[in-house]
Amino acid sequence: MADVSLYWFRDDLRLADLPGLAAAAEAGPVVPVFIRDPDLGGEWSPGGASRWWLHHSLVALQTSLADQGIDLTLRSGATAEVLAELASEVGAERVYCSRHYQPWSETLEKSVLDRLSTIDATLKRYPGTLLFEPEDVATGGGTPFKVFTPFWRACNRRPEPHYPLPPPTLTGHGKTPRSEDITDWELTPSLPNWASGWNDLWQPGQLGAQEALARFLNDHVPDYGDGRDIPSEPNTSRLSPYLRYGNISPRQVWHAAQSAKREQADAVGSIDKFLSEIGWREFCYHLLFHFPTMPDEAFNPKFSFFPWADNAERLAAWQTGQTGYPIVDAGMRELWQTGFMHNRVRMVVASFLTKHLLLNWRQGEAWFWDCLLDADLASNACGWQWVGGSGADASPYFRIFNPIAQGEKFDKTGGYTRRWVPEIAGLPDQYLHKPWEAPADVLAEAGVALGETYPSPMVDHKTAREAALEAYATLKALA
């Protein structure tokens, strides 16, 4: 019988288009394993929402493997030790996996390789989570890109990503190793179960990912170009949680989109824009790989001296959607209730935190990390630094989103805001995004009592904008 191998699942919870799994299957019998390492990532271990997605993705993976008569082995502990222990149990001389790019990944993979060498086994690492490896995309001078547009142009000059691999046919080991019960991991909330309605909103796993991609490309992509900024409309793909845990690969998305371009000539522009958003994910990982302190330190070192405020009460009001600015509150409530937030609104709420409240972008990054189903270290850090003005290719700090104008422009008829902020739903469109300007009789007719049924604005936009610019001016003198 051919030698048995382990396949170490990480953030690649699928069977299709997984080069490492395909190589393991070709080599012989495979024992799939997922390890819950409580120390991995430190403060960046999965947040509450991500753990919910992880649980359901693992259940879906178990089902997919069971269809081939294969069990998924679940173990807890230090990754290198668990892999070495399991390899010894089943007599595996090879451990296959997908490469990772987080700041701790290289050290982890080396520790696994070193530990396996003590039992005459080895680690075989394959690409599987990006379109392009970070080392393969560089400026003409061989340095990392720091601006998205030339980065994405360079990516598009490279050979097209390989066509996705089909799910491999797996052969089992014969003897099932000991496995922990996923329910004992307590990845899902119970008391209280704040995710009680999420099963109706999401279907984690490779099947749900493929259905989401097909639905987007078949029904919504023609409206993506002009409609992606309208949070009340289903014009975005909502694929980010599936990409976060690898329920789908970027190569699968890329080639499905290319196929859609051939079938929908009138949607080519929208599809290219959508693919550029996949490119932004690539760019974030490019930055994280080359600048691993990005989640914790300002990319622009000047911002290390920014005079951030320290106000727990203001932070709590932002977190709970009680700022008095309807579009901001709608976004924060959508996040809490669904584990997701529309991308346009993410920019608005992030700008409000960093520029209206002058609170450190790291506090927003930490809240999103815990609440977002798609809490991805690279995209989360890159996005927050972009809005906060401190990141690579960042939005200029003096670009301060006006939450009133943003609401009026992108939620003109109020469908999004009224859904998530129902206490002001009765206000006419004219005042929905600035209820404090509504006459007393209009407020009374809508059942709105500012400061009682809905908060008064916690800051004045004009005053806050001036304060933000004054704070930013303190950095200009720095060399």
Beta strands, then each sheet from edge to edge (+ up, - down):
strand 1: 5-9
strand 2: 30-36
strand 3: 73-76
strand 4: 94-98
strand 5: 122-126
sheet 1: 3+ 2+ 1+ 4+ 5+
end
